[in-house]
Amino acid sequence: MADGFARRDFLKTAAALGAPAILKGQGASEKLNIGWIGVGTRGYAGLDWLNKAAPGQVAVTAICDTYTGYLARAKDRIQTIYGISPKTYVDYRELLADKSIDAVFIMTPEHLHHDMTIAALRAGKNVYIEKPLAHTIEEGFDIVNEWKKSGKIVQVGTQNRSSSLYKKAKEMVEQGMIGDIHYVRAFWYRNSPPNDPAWRYVIPPEANPQNTDWPKFLGPAAKREWDPQRYFQWRLYWDYSGGISTDLLVHQTDIVNFVLSKTVPQSCMASGGIYRWTDKTDDRDVPDTLSALYEYPDRFHINYSCYFGNVHYGYGEQFCGNEGTLEVLNRQDLHFYPEKYRGADSGITSRAEVHLNGMKDFNENDGAINHFRNFIDAVRGHGTVIAPPTVGQQAAISGHMATLSFKHSKKVLWDDRNEKYSFV
């Protein structure tokens, strides 16, 4: 590749990367009817993202949640956004029985993904399913197999793939900007004040067993007495979540796969623990500190770390090539730095440093709105989704490998041919 890589070359395709597609095919002028399953924290925010992604093209006609407080809040928001009053359900199967619904968004705790996604496909719906694809590796393959039989459109919510910033990083790698690459450092650091521990989301004071369908929330998980902490703070418990591994890590292993055209690692070794939130009243299962080392078949390594007690370094991935470094930080800043060889008078100095910013250069906070748009466009017959279940399963496998390694204190090997894991 020629060394004179000017900044204008990075930006010339920016508009195309982030711009809405021109819809084609039948029904292009008709709105898609959307059913929305799960309108808690992320699900509620997603209602606005969908409207921004596909204005005038969709209508959220039905919503489902097991907490009536969330249902009421979401219904009010939909009336404001779309000017309609959606049907409300506590049982997702009743929503899926509505033949007028074209597609569903599933924004529920991960232990419910398997049953809901398969039921939606069997009901003939197109599906947007949040990451991780499923709560276990085996459940993920169930979804992949059902999707292949269904003929429906499914998008998995690894939205970094739809970010113009990461698409540009992929383009730079493919053009040889950083040379051969064998190592990536990925990290996600957060902090919270002592009186507001990580993932201890606010529990509505009015929530109780009468207005919350606890058994439907539990679904396939172990039966327990009503516990508002487990309901509203589900990310902290193995029964419903893989914690850091499947809530955060999968985003970063997935985007490394995307940028570098990789799929799944051959091994993972993870360690960590509950180091930060050790109050006796804190009953969390999942670690607040986690590190994982991944080896891939083609002499490639990911060094991952996450800690909830310090936010100084934030969030990012550092692609360490033999001829340069690409660094994407906080989903907002992309930096390129040319490499300088140790002991040499000069390095690859003809390649100038580059800085791109998501808002300034692409008018994007992250890839979420693009990801929603990509799904809607695909449902309407224009193009394909960027994160189908096969890709979502690859991302999930990396997360589940870290969870398995952490829980068993052993190295996990992945046999891609037979789709099985083992411990050593």
Secondary structure in CASP SS format (residue, H / E / C, confidence):
PFRMAT SS
TARGET T0000
AUTHOR 0000-0000-0000
METHOD secondary structure of the structure
MODEL  1
M C 1.00
A C 1.00
D C 1.00
G C 1.00
F C 1.00
A C 1.00
R H 1.00
R H 1.00
D H 1.00
F H 1.00
L H 1.00
K C 1.00
T C 1.00
A H 1.00
A H 1.00
A H 1.00
L H 1.00
G H 1.00
A C 1.00
P C 1.00
A C 1.00
I C 1.00
L C 1.00
K C 1.00
G C 1.00
Q C 1.00
G C 1.00
A C 1.00
S C 1.00
E C 1.00
K C 1.00
L E 1.00
N E 1.00
I E 1.00
G E 1.00
W E 1.00
I E 1.00
G C 1.00
V C 1.00
G C 1.00
T H 1.00
R H 1.00
G H 1.00
Y H 1.00
A H 1.00
G H 1.00
L H 1.00
D H 1.00
W H 1.00
L H 1.00
N H 1.00
K H 1.00
A H 1.00
A C 1.00
P C 1.00
G C 1.00
Q C 1.00
V E 1.00
A E 1.00
V E 1.00
T E 1.00
A E 1.00
I E 1.00
C E 1.00
D C 1.00
T C 1.00
Y E 1.00
T H 1.00
G H 1.00
Y H 1.00
L H 1.00
A H 1.00
R H 1.00
A H 1.00
K H 1.00
D H 1.00
R H 1.00
I H 1.00
Q H 1.00
T H 1.00
I H 1.00
Y H 1.00
G C 1.00
I C 1.00
S C 1.00
P C 1.00
K E 1.00
T E 1.00
Y E 1.00
V C 1.00
D C 1.00
Y H 1.00
R H 1.00
E H 1.00
L H 1.00
L H 1.00
A C 1.00
D C 1.00
K C 1.00
S C 1.00
I C 1.00
D C 1.00
A E 1.00
V E 1.00
F E 1.00
I E 1.00
M C 1.00
T C 1.00
P C 1.00
E H 1.00
H H 1.00
L H 1.00
H H 1.00
H H 1.00
D H 1.00
M H 1.00
T H 1.00
I H 1.00
A H 1.00
A H 1.00
L H 1.00
R H 1.00
A C 1.00
G C 1.00
K C 1.00
N E 1.00
V E 1.00
Y E 1.00
I E 1.00
E C 1.00
K C 1.00
P C 1.00
L C 1.00
A C 1.00
H C 1.00
T C 1.00
I H 1.00
E H 1.00
E H 1.00
G H 1.00
F H 1.00
D H 1.00
I H 1.00
V H 1.00
N H 1.00
E H 1.00
W H 1.00
K H 1.00
K H 1.00
S H 1.00
G C 1.00
K C 1.00
I C 1.00
V E 1.00
Q E 1.00
V E 1.00
G C 1.00
T C 1.00
Q H 1.00
N H 1.00
R H 1.00
S H 1.00
S C 1.00
S H 1.00
L H 1.00
Y H 1.00
K H 1.00
K H 1.00
A H 1.00
K H 1.00
E H 1.00
M H 1.00
V H 1.00
E H 1.00
Q C 1.00
G C 1.00
M C 1.00
I C 1.00
G C 1.00
D C 1.00
I E 1.00
H E 1.00
Y E 1.00
V E 1.00
R E 1.00
A E 1.00
F E 1.00
W E 1.00
Y E 1.00
R C 1.00
N C 1.00
S C 1.00
P C 1.00
P C 1.00
N C 1.00
D C 1.00
P C 1.00
A C 1.00
W C 1.00
R C 1.00
Y C 1.00
V C 1.00
I C 1.00
P C 1.00
P C 1.00
E C 1.00
A C 1.00
N C 1.00
P C 1.00
Q C 1.00
N C 1.00
T E 1.00
D C 1.00
W H 1.00
P H 1.00
K H 1.00
F H 1.00
L H 1.00
G C 1.00
P C 1.00
A C 1.00
A C 1.00
K C 1.00
R C 1.00
E C 1.00
W C 1.00
D C 1.00
P H 1.00
Q H 1.00
R H 1.00
Y H 1.00
F H 1.00
Q C 1.00
W H 1.00
R H 1.00
L H 1.00
Y C 1.00
W C 1.00
D C 1.00
Y C 1.00
S C 1.00
G C 1.00
G C 1.00
I H 1.00
S H 1.00
T H 1.00
D H 1.00
L H 1.00
L H 1.00
V H 1.00
H H 1.00
Q H 1.00
T H 1.00
D H 1.00
I H 1.00
V H 1.00
N H 1.00
F H 1.00
V H 1.00
L H 1.00
S C 1.00
K C 1.00
T C 1.00
V C 1.00
P C 1.00
Q C 1.00
S E 1.00
C E 1.00
M E 1.00
A E 1.00
S E 1.00
G E 1.00
G E 1.00
I C 1.00
Y C 1.00
R C 1.00
W C 1.00
T C 1.00
D C 1.00
K C 1.00
T C 1.00
D C 1.00
D C 1.00
R C 1.00
D C 1.00
V C 1.00
P C 1.00
D C 1.00
T E 1.00
L E 1.00
S E 1.00
A E 1.00
L E 1.00
Y E 1.00
E E 1.00
Y E 1.00
P C 1.00
D C 1.00
R C 1.00
F E 1.00
H E 1.00
I E 1.00
N E 1.00
Y E 1.00
S E 1.00
C E 1.00
Y E 1.00
F C 1.00
G C 1.00
N C 1.00
V C 1.00
H C 1.00
Y C 1.00
G C 1.00
Y E 1.00
G E 1.00
E E 1.00
Q E 1.00
F E 1.00
C E 1.00
G E 1.00
N C 1.00
E C 1.00
G E 1.00
T E 1.00
L E 1.00
E E 1.00
V E 1.00
L E 1.00
N C 1.00
R C 1.00
Q C 1.00
D E 1.00
L E 1.00
H E 1.00
F E 1.00
Y E 1.00
P E 1.00
E C 1.00
K C 1.00
Y C 1.00
R C 1.00
G C 1.00
A C 1.00
D C 1.00
S C 1.00
G C 1.00
I C 1.00
T C 1.00
S C 1.00
R C 1.00
A C 1.00
E C 1.00
V E 1.00
H E 1.00
L E 1.00
N E 1.00
G H 1.00
M H 1.00
K H 1.00
D H 1.00
F H 1.00
N C 1.00
E C 1.00
N C 1.00
D C 1.00
G C 1.00
A H 1.00
I H 1.00
N H 1.00
H H 1.00
F H 1.00
R H 1.00
N H 1.00
F H 1.00
I H 1.00
D H 1.00
A H 1.00
V H 1.00
R C 1.00
G C 1.00
H C 1.00
G C 1.00
T C 1.00
V C 1.00
I C 1.00
A C 1.00
P C 1.00
P H 1.00
T H 1.00
V H 1.00
G H 1.00
Q H 1.00
Q H 1.00
A H 1.00
A H 1.00
I H 1.00
S H 1.00
G H 1.00
H H 1.00
M H 1.00
A H 1.00
T H 1.00
L H 1.00
S H 1.00
F H 1.00
K H 1.00
H H 1.00
S C 1.00
K C 1.00
K C 1.00
V E 1.00
L E 1.00
W E 1.00
D E 1.00
D C 1.00
R C 1.00
N C 1.00
E C 1.00
K E 1.00
Y E 1.00
S E 1.00
F E 1.00
V C 1.00
END
